[in-house]
């Protein structure tokens, strides 16, 4: 019986080591980073171990050798020098006013000034920060280590509020710029965040950062690899499999399907989401652990604001420059969605430097699509899961009339704003519904030049559907027959329904469906 205690929600390295929590050794990569550079930036999704990595670096630079007993760095490091450390954590504030950022910066600067002194002439945040760095270096006789956790949280929370974002940017830009000005007094600096705001943003004065977010050498610095999973949790895998009534191999496949699949560069190994994985091991249950800890409302606002075609999300293509940098106005929703962890790299065209993106795993895909439904369709958040359950039941029982009446209700009360993007809106709602139904049945969904055809299969039934906009249901059914969409299923023993559906711009809803059996 396993006795491991999983460090869920615990981000303090010292607490993990002293209190006997389970820890996967990342210290060799940490040591490599420290010994081969001075200024680093790492982007990873939330709950991916960034804060724990910052805490590990803090313990290392405090010279706390005893905490690293038995870990890789114990044999690598010979000196264990103690350095002055300035640790700024921007994760603890809600940034909805200009003062909210100023308050947290002032609080940290005031605490450091109690240790290292202050000068009356240092009135701005950036001047105070630079003065603290200089005095800390002189007083300690050692250069300073600077650790910034979630550097981008103010900018991220102000997406959609351009005036507030500009104020945050104008505050942070010179503040972080102090790192470059005080280079001679700095031993090491490490900044983490979910996103990388570029162009004329907070990083423009800090161009000496080594961004390791997409570097192959550091793919495993946060999260858990398949090798680490099997090396550290093999006994627990067997116990988990037994509890679930699955074979060892089947359990491993299911874990991979649900929680693996994050690729932070091209042609690299997949990484498991550590938060979901450890929760699954603790409770020996599959759940949407990561997704349920944060609601990506700001992402939905971006998608709707830019009239994004949701079907593109599962096979979006872009280049490294776009993935690596978000402009402060965030006119393209894809980099934010990628860096937030809802999309990941699925393929790479080396000749043109083009990345193909997709959902990393089942937890994220199903969670995100479920989350989108109430924002696009006429259904509230409480009813949403039950509506999908009813859709699936109707499809499985052959009750297509109830299915389409329910679908009609999803399009009711379409707003005027949506009418202008009528076709895209109706395609997005259909995509969400059939994507969710597809987690329980087999769905093939095709869009081409203003028309949609869809094949939906259950154990007993096959549905071939053709959707028209401002045509007729009869024309849609005729197209199924003319294009011989049913040909691949002629020898199939299941009952086949051919269904033509027309969507009317006038009624802003499904106007009619006709069925041929």
C-alpha positions as CSV (number, residue, x, y, z in Angstrom):
1,X,0.0,0.0,0.0
2,X,1.5,3.4,-1.0
3,X,2.2,5.9,1.7
4,X,2.9,8.9,-0.5
5,X,1.5,12.2,0.5
6,X,0.7,14.3,-2.6
7,X,1.7,18.0,-2.5
8,X,-1.6,19.3,-4.0
9,X,-1.8,23.1,-3.7
10,X,1.6,23.2,-1.9
11,X,4.1,25.4,-3.6
12,X,6.7,25.8,-0.9
13,X,9.8,23.6,-1.5
14,X,10.9,23.7,2.1
15,X,7.5,22.6,3.4
16,X,7.4,19.7,0.8
17,X,10.9,18.5,1.9
18,X,10.4,18.9,5.7
19,X,6.9,17.5,5.8
20,X,7.6,14.4,3.7
21,X,5.5,15.2,0.7
22,X,6.1,13.5,-2.6
23,X,8.6,15.4,-4.9
24,X,9.8,14.6,-8.4
25,X,13.4,15.8,-8.6
26,X,13.8,18.8,-11.0
27,X,17.0,20.0,-9.4
28,X,19.4,18.9,-12.2
29,X,17.6,21.1,-14.6
30,X,17.5,24.0,-12.1
31,X,21.3,23.7,-11.6
32,X,21.9,23.6,-15.4
33,X,19.8,26.8,-15.7
34,X,21.7,28.6,-12.9
35,X,25.1,27.6,-14.2
36,X,24.6,28.5,-17.9
37,X,22.9,31.9,-17.7
38,X,21.7,34.8,-15.6
39,X,18.3,36.0,-16.8
40,X,15.4,33.7,-17.6
41,X,11.7,33.7,-18.4
42,X,9.5,30.6,-18.3
43,X,5.9,30.5,-19.5
44,X,3.7,27.6,-18.4
45,X,-0.1,27.2,-17.8
46,X,-1.5,27.8,-14.3
47,X,-1.1,25.0,-11.8
48,X,1.9,23.6,-13.6
49,X,4.6,24.0,-10.9
50,X,6.0,27.4,-11.7
51,X,5.6,28.7,-8.1
52,X,7.3,25.5,-6.7
53,X,10.2,26.0,-9.1
54,X,10.6,29.6,-7.9
55,X,10.5,28.3,-4.3
56,X,13.1,25.6,-5.1
57,X,15.4,28.3,-6.6
58,X,14.9,30.4,-3.4
59,X,15.9,27.6,-1.1
60,X,18.9,26.8,-3.4
61,X,20.1,30.5,-3.4
62,X,19.6,30.6,0.4
63,X,22.2,27.9,0.6
64,X,19.8,25.4,2.4
65,X,21.8,22.3,1.5
66,X,19.9,20.1,3.9
67,X,16.7,20.5,2.0
68,X,18.3,19.0,-1.1
69,X,19.6,15.8,0.5
70,X,19.2,12.9,-1.9
71,X,18.4,15.1,-4.8
72,X,20.5,15.6,-8.0
73,X,21.8,19.0,-7.1
74,X,23.3,17.8,-3.8
75,X,26.1,16.1,-5.8
76,X,26.4,18.9,-8.4
77,X,26.7,21.9,-6.1
78,X,29.9,22.3,-4.1
79,X,29.7,25.8,-2.6
80,X,26.1,26.5,-1.4
81,X,26.6,30.2,-1.2
82,X,23.9,32.4,0.4
83,X,22.7,35.3,-1.7
84,X,20.3,38.2,-0.9
85,X,16.9,37.3,-2.5
86,X,14.1,39.6,-3.7
87,X,11.0,37.5,-4.3
88,X,8.0,39.2,-5.8
89,X,4.8,37.2,-6.0
90,X,2.1,38.9,-8.1
91,X,-0.2,36.0,-7.8
92,X,-2.0,37.2,-4.6
93,X,-3.8,40.3,-5.8
94,X,-6.9,40.9,-7.9
95,X,-5.9,43.5,-10.5
96,X,-9.1,45.5,-11.3
97,X,-8.0,49.0,-10.5
98,X,-4.8,51.0,-11.2
99,X,-4.1,51.1,-7.5
100,X,-4.2,47.3,-7.1
101,X,-0.8,46.9,-8.8
102,X,0.7,49.9,-7.0
103,X,-0.4,48.5,-3.7
104,X,1.4,45.2,-4.1
105,X,4.6,46.7,-5.5
106,X,4.6,49.2,-2.7
107,X,4.1,46.4,-0.1
108,X,7.1,44.4,-1.4
109,X,9.4,47.4,-1.8
110,X,8.6,48.6,1.7
111,X,9.4,45.2,3.1
112,X,12.8,45.2,1.3
113,X,13.5,48.8,2.3
114,X,13.2,47.7,6.0
115,X,16.0,45.2,5.3
116,X,18.2,47.3,3.0
117,X,17.3,50.9,3.6
118,X,15.8,53.6,1.4
119,X,16.6,57.0,-0.1
120,X,14.2,60.0,-0.1
121,X,15.1,60.7,-3.8
122,X,13.8,57.3,-4.8
123,X,10.1,58.1,-5.4
124,X,9.1,55.9,-8.3
125,X,8.7,52.1,-8.1
126,X,11.5,51.6,-10.5
127,X,14.0,53.9,-8.7
128,X,13.1,52.3,-5.3
129,X,13.6,48.8,-6.9
130,X,17.0,49.8,-8.4
131,X,18.1,51.4,-5.1
132,X,17.2,48.2,-3.1
133,X,19.1,46.0,-5.5
134,X,22.2,48.2,-5.2
135,X,22.1,48.4,-1.4
136,X,21.4,44.7,-1.0
137,X,24.4,43.8,-3.1
138,X,26.7,46.1,-1.1
139,X,25.4,45.0,2.3
140,X,25.5,41.3,1.6
141,X,28.8,41.3,-0.3
142,X,27.0,39.1,-2.9
143,X,25.0,39.9,-6.0
144,X,21.3,39.8,-5.7
145,X,18.9,37.0,-6.9
146,X,15.5,38.2,-8.2
147,X,12.5,35.9,-8.5
148,X,9.2,37.1,-9.9
149,X,6.2,34.8,-9.8
150,X,3.3,35.4,-12.3
151,X,4.8,38.6,-13.6
152,X,2.0,39.0,-16.1
153,X,-1.1,38.6,-13.9
154,X,-2.0,42.3,-13.9
155,X,-1.8,42.4,-17.7
156,X,-3.8,39.2,-18.1
157,X,-6.6,40.3,-15.8
158,X,-6.9,43.6,-17.7
159,X,-7.4,42.0,-21.1
160,X,-10.3,43.8,-22.7
161,X,-9.7,46.9,-20.7
162,X,-7.2,48.8,-22.8
163,X,-6.9,51.8,-20.5
164,X,-6.2,49.7,-17.4
165,X,-3.7,47.5,-19.4
166,X,-1.9,50.7,-20.5
167,X,-1.6,51.9,-16.9
168,X,-0.3,48.5,-15.8
169,X,2.1,48.4,-18.7
170,X,3.4,51.9,-17.9
171,X,4.0,50.9,-14.3
172,X,5.6,47.5,-15.0
173,X,7.8,48.4,-18.0
174,X,10.2,50.7,-16.0
175,X,10.0,48.5,-12.9
176,X,11.2,45.4,-14.8
177,X,13.6,47.6,-16.7
178,X,15.5,48.1,-13.5
179,X,16.8,44.6,-13.9
180,X,18.8,45.6,-17.0
181,X,20.0,48.9,-15.4
182,X,21.3,47.1,-12.3
183,X,22.9,44.2,-14.2
184,X,26.2,44.5,-12.3
185,X,24.5,43.9,-9.0
186,X,22.4,40.9,-10.1
187,X,23.5,37.3,-9.9
188,X,20.4,35.7,-11.3
189,X,16.9,36.6,-12.3
190,X,14.0,34.3,-13.1
191,X,10.5,35.5,-14.1
192,X,7.5,33.2,-14.6
193,X,4.1,33.7,-16.1
194,X,1.3,32.2,-18.1
195,X,1.8,34.5,-21.1
196,X,4.6,36.5,-22.7
197,X,3.4,40.1,-23.5
198,X,5.7,41.4,-26.2
199,X,6.1,44.1,-28.8
200,X,5.7,47.5,-27.1
201,X,4.9,45.9,-23.8
202,X,6.5,45.2,-20.4
203,X,9.4,43.2,-21.9
204,X,10.7,45.8,-24.4
205,X,13.0,47.2,-21.7
206,X,14.1,43.7,-20.6
207,X,15.5,42.2,-23.8
208,X,18.3,40.4,-22.0
209,X,15.9,37.6,-20.8
210,X,16.5,34.1,-22.1
211,X,13.0,32.7,-22.8
212,X,13.2,29.0,-22.2
213,X,9.5,28.4,-22.6
214,X,10.0,26.5,-25.9
215,X,13.5,25.2,-25.4
216,X,13.9,21.5,-25.7
217,X,16.4,21.4,-22.8
218,X,13.8,22.7,-20.4
219,X,10.6,20.9,-21.5
220,X,10.5,18.8,-18.3
221,X,11.4,21.6,-15.9
222,X,7.7,21.8,-14.9
223,X,5.0,19.1,-15.1
224,X,5.6,15.3,-15.2
225,X,6.9,13.3,-18.1
226,X,5.9,9.7,-18.9
227,X,9.3,8.4,-17.7
228,X,9.0,10.3,-14.4
229,X,5.5,8.9,-13.9
230,X,6.7,5.3,-14.3
231,X,9.9,5.8,-12.3
232,X,8.2,7.5,-9.4
233,X,4.7,6.1,-9.2
234,X,4.8,2.6,-10.5
235,X,3.4,1.0,-7.3
236,X,0.7,3.6,-7.2
237,X,-0.2,2.9,-10.9
238,X,-0.9,-0.7,-10.0
239,X,-3.1,0.4,-7.0
240,X,-4.9,2.9,-9.1
241,X,-5.6,0.3,-11.8
242,X,-6.9,-2.1,-9.3
243,X,-9.3,0.5,-7.8
244,X,-10.6,1.4,-11.2
245,X,-11.0,-2.3,-12.2
246,X,-8.7,-1.7,-15.2
247,X,-5.5,-3.5,-16.4
248,X,-2.2,-1.7,-15.7
249,X,-1.8,-0.9,-19.5
250,X,-5.4,0.4,-19.8
251,X,-5.0,2.7,-16.8
252,X,-1.8,4.1,-18.2
253,X,-3.5,4.7,-21.6
254,X,-6.5,6.5,-19.9
255,X,-4.1,8.7,-17.8
256,X,-2.3,9.7,-21.0
257,X,-5.6,10.4,-22.8
258,X,-6.9,12.6,-19.9
259,X,-3.9,14.4,-18.6
260,X,-0.8,14.0,-20.9
261,X,-0.3,15.8,-24.2
262,X,1.3,19.2,-23.4
263,X,4.0,19.8,-26.0
264,X,6.0,23.0,-25.3
265,X,8.0,22.8,-28.5
266,X,8.1,20.8,-31.7
267,X,9.0,17.1,-31.8
268,X,9.3,16.9,-28.0
269,X,7.9,14.5,-25.4
270,X,4.4,15.1,-24.0
271,X,4.1,16.4,-20.4
272,X,1.3,15.6,-18.0
273,X,-0.5,18.3,-16.1
274,X,0.9,17.8,-12.6
275,X,-2.1,19.2,-10.7
276,X,-4.6,16.8,-12.4
277,X,-2.3,13.8,-12.3
278,X,-1.6,14.1,-8.6
279,X,-5.2,14.7,-7.8
280,X,-6.1,11.6,-9.8
281,X,-3.6,9.5,-7.8
282,X,-4.7,10.9,-4.5
283,X,-8.4,10.1,-5.1
284,X,-7.9,7.2,-7.6
285,X,-10.6,8.8,-9.7
286,X,-10.6,10.6,-13.1
287,X,-11.8,14.1,-12.9
288,X,-11.5,17.6,-14.4
289,X,-9.2,18.7,-11.6
290,X,-7.2,21.4,-13.4
291,X,-10.1,22.8,-15.5
292,X,-12.3,23.2,-12.4
293,X,-9.8,25.3,-10.6
294,X,-10.1,28.3,-13.0
295,X,-12.7,29.5,-15.3
296,X,-11.3,30.9,-18.6
297,X,-13.9,33.6,-18.9
298,X,-11.4,36.1,-20.4
299,X,-10.7,33.6,-23.2
300,X,-14.3,33.3,-24.1
301,X,-14.6,37.1,-24.2
302,X,-11.6,37.1,-26.6
303,X,-13.1,34.4,-28.9
304,X,-16.5,36.2,-29.1
305,X,-15.0,39.7,-29.5
306,X,-13.0,38.5,-32.5
307,X,-15.8,36.4,-34.0
308,X,-13.6,33.3,-33.9
309,X,-14.6,30.2,-35.7
310,X,-14.4,27.5,-33.0
311,X,-14.0,24.7,-35.4
312,X,-10.5,26.1,-36.3
313,X,-9.4,25.7,-32.7
314,X,-8.7,22.0,-33.0
315,X,-6.3,22.4,-36.0
316,X,-5.2,26.0,-35.8
317,X,-1.8,26.9,-37.5
318,X,0.6,29.6,-36.5
319,X,4.3,30.4,-36.2
320,X,6.7,30.7,-33.3
321,X,6.6,34.5,-33.3
322,X,2.8,34.5,-32.7
323,X,3.0,31.7,-30.0
324,X,5.8,33.4,-28.1
325,X,4.4,36.9,-27.8
326,X,1.0,38.5,-27.1
327,X,0.5,42.1,-28.0
328,X,-1.0,44.1,-25.2
329,X,-4.3,44.6,-27.1
330,X,-4.5,40.8,-27.7
331,X,-6.1,41.1,-31.1
332,X,-5.4,37.4,-31.8
333,X,-7.0,35.1,-29.2
334,X,-4.9,32.0,-30.2
335,X,-1.6,32.9,-28.4
336,X,-3.4,33.6,-25.2
337,X,-5.4,30.4,-25.4
338,X,-2.2,28.4,-26.2
339,X,-0.1,30.0,-23.4
340,X,-3.0,29.5,-21.0
341,X,-2.8,25.8,-21.6
342,X,-6.0,25.2,-23.5
343,X,-4.2,24.5,-26.8
344,X,-0.8,22.8,-27.3
345,X,1.6,22.0,-30.2
346,X,0.4,19.0,-32.2
347,X,2.6,19.2,-35.2
348,X,5.4,21.3,-36.9
349,X,6.3,22.1,-40.5
350,X,10.1,22.7,-40.3
351,X,10.4,24.1,-43.8
352,X,8.0,27.0,-43.1
353,X,8.3,27.1,-39.3
354,X,4.5,26.6,-38.9
355,X,3.1,25.0,-35.7
356,X,-0.2,23.1,-35.8
357,X,-2.2,23.4,-32.5
358,X,-4.9,21.3,-30.8
359,X,-6.3,20.4,-27.5
360,X,-3.7,18.7,-25.2
361,X,-6.0,16.1,-23.8
362,X,-9.5,14.9,-23.0
363,X,-9.8,16.9,-19.7
364,X,-9.0,20.2,-21.4
365,X,-11.0,19.5,-24.6
366,X,-14.2,18.4,-22.9
367,X,-13.9,20.9,-20.1
368,X,-13.3,23.9,-22.5
369,X,-16.1,22.9,-24.9
370,X,-18.5,22.3,-22.0
371,X,-17.5,25.7,-20.6
372,X,-18.2,27.5,-23.9
373,X,-21.8,26.2,-24.3
374,X,-23.7,28.7,-22.0
375,X,-21.8,31.6,-23.6
376,X,-22.9,30.7,-27.1
377,X,-26.3,28.9,-26.7
378,X,-29.5,29.8,-24.9
379,X,-28.8,27.6,-21.9
380,X,-27.6,28.4,-18.4
381,X,-24.6,26.9,-16.7
382,X,-26.7,24.8,-14.3
383,X,-28.7,23.2,-17.1
384,X,-25.8,22.8,-19.5
385,X,-24.6,19.3,-18.5
386,X,-28.1,17.9,-18.4
387,X,-28.9,19.3,-21.8
388,X,-25.9,17.3,-23.3
389,X,-27.0,14.2,-21.4
390,X,-30.5,14.6,-23.0
391,X,-29.0,15.1,-26.5
392,X,-27.0,11.9,-26.1
393,X,-30.0,9.9,-24.8
394,X,-32.2,11.2,-27.8
395,X,-29.5,10.2,-30.3
396,X,-29.0,6.8,-28.8
397,X,-32.8,6.1,-28.8
398,X,-33.5,7.4,-32.3
399,X,-35.6,10.2,-31.1
400,X,-34.5,12.8,-33.7
401,X,-37.5,15.1,-33.3
402,X,-36.8,15.7,-29.6
403,X,-33.2,16.2,-30.5
404,X,-34.0,19.0,-33.0
405,X,-36.6,20.6,-30.8
406,X,-33.9,20.8,-28.1
407,X,-31.4,22.2,-30.6
408,X,-34.0,24.9,-31.6
409,X,-34.2,26.0,-28.0
410,X,-30.4,26.6,-28.1
411,X,-30.8,29.2,-30.8
412,X,-33.7,31.0,-29.3
413,X,-33.3,34.7,-28.2
414,X,-30.3,35.2,-30.5
415,X,-29.1,38.8,-29.9
416,X,-28.8,41.5,-32.5
417,X,-25.0,41.5,-32.3
418,X,-25.1,37.8,-33.2
419,X,-27.4,38.3,-36.2
420,X,-24.6,40.1,-38.1
421,X,-22.4,37.0,-37.7
422,X,-25.4,34.7,-38.1
423,X,-23.7,31.9,-40.1
424,X,-20.7,31.8,-37.8
425,X,-22.8,31.8,-34.7
426,X,-24.9,28.9,-35.9
427,X,-21.9,27.0,-36.9
428,X,-20.2,27.6,-33.5
429,X,-23.3,26.4,-31.6
430,X,-23.5,23.3,-33.8
431,X,-19.8,22.7,-33.3
432,X,-20.1,22.9,-29.5
433,X,-23.2,20.6,-29.4
434,X,-21.8,18.0,-31.7
435,X,-18.4,18.1,-30.2
436,X,-19.9,17.4,-26.7
437,X,-22.2,14.7,-28.1
438,X,-19.1,13.3,-29.8
439,X,-17.5,12.4,-26.4
440,X,-20.2,9.8,-26.1
441,X,-20.9,8.8,-29.7
442,X,-18.9,8.8,-33.0
443,X,-19.2,12.1,-34.8
444,X,-17.7,13.3,-38.1
445,X,-18.3,17.0,-38.7
446,X,-17.4,18.7,-42.0
447,X,-17.9,22.3,-43.1
448,X,-17.4,23.5,-46.6
449,X,-18.4,26.7,-48.5
450,X,-21.4,27.6,-46.3
451,X,-22.8,24.1,-45.8
452,X,-22.3,21.5,-43.1
453,X,-22.6,17.7,-43.3
454,X,-22.5,15.6,-40.3
455,X,-22.4,11.8,-39.6
456,X,-23.3,10.7,-36.2
457,X,-23.1,7.0,-35.2
458,X,-24.4,5.1,-32.2
459,X,-24.6,1.3,-31.5
460,X,-28.1,1.2,-33.2
461,X,-28.3,4.2,-35.5
462,X,-26.5,6.2,-38.1
463,X,-27.5,9.8,-38.8
464,X,-26.4,11.6,-41.9
465,X,-27.3,15.3,-41.6
466,X,-27.0,18.2,-44.0
467,X,-27.4,21.8,-42.8
468,X,-28.4,24.6,-45.1
469,X,-28.6,28.4,-44.3
470,X,-31.5,30.2,-46.1
471,X,-32.2,27.2,-48.3
472,X,-34.7,24.5,-47.7
473,X,-34.7,21.3,-45.7
474,X,-35.7,19.4,-48.9
475,X,-32.7,20.8,-50.8
476,X,-30.4,19.6,-47.9
477,X,-31.9,16.1,-48.1
478,X,-31.6,16.1,-51.9
479,X,-27.9,16.9,-51.5
480,X,-27.3,13.9,-49.2
481,X,-28.8,11.7,-51.9
482,X,-27.1,13.5,-54.9
483,X,-23.7,13.4,-53.2
484,X,-24.3,9.8,-52.0
485,X,-23.2,10.5,-48.5
486,X,-24.8,7.3,-47.4
487,X,-22.7,5.1,-49.7
488,X,-20.1,4.0,-47.0
489,X,-22.9,2.7,-44.8
490,X,-25.0,0.7,-47.2
491,X,-23.8,-2.6,-45.9
492,X,-24.1,-1.5,-42.3
493,X,-26.8,-3.3,-40.2
494,X,-27.7,-0.2,-38.2
495,X,-30.8,1.9,-39.0
496,X,-29.9,4.9,-41.2
497,X,-31.5,8.3,-41.0
498,X,-30.9,10.9,-43.7
499,X,-31.9,14.3,-42.4
500,X,-32.0,17.6,-44.2
501,X,-32.1,20.7,-42.0
502,X,-32.6,24.4,-42.9
503,X,-31.5,27.3,-40.8
504,X,-33.4,30.5,-41.5
505,X,-31.8,33.9,-41.2
506,X,-35.3,35.4,-40.8
507,X,-36.3,33.3,-37.8
508,X,-32.7,33.1,-36.6
509,X,-33.3,29.4,-35.9
510,X,-33.7,26.0,-37.3
511,X,-36.8,26.4,-39.6
512,X,-37.4,22.8,-40.7
513,X,-36.0,19.3,-40.9
514,X,-37.1,16.5,-43.1
515,X,-36.1,12.8,-42.6
516,X,-35.7,9.9,-44.9
517,X,-35.3,6.4,-43.4
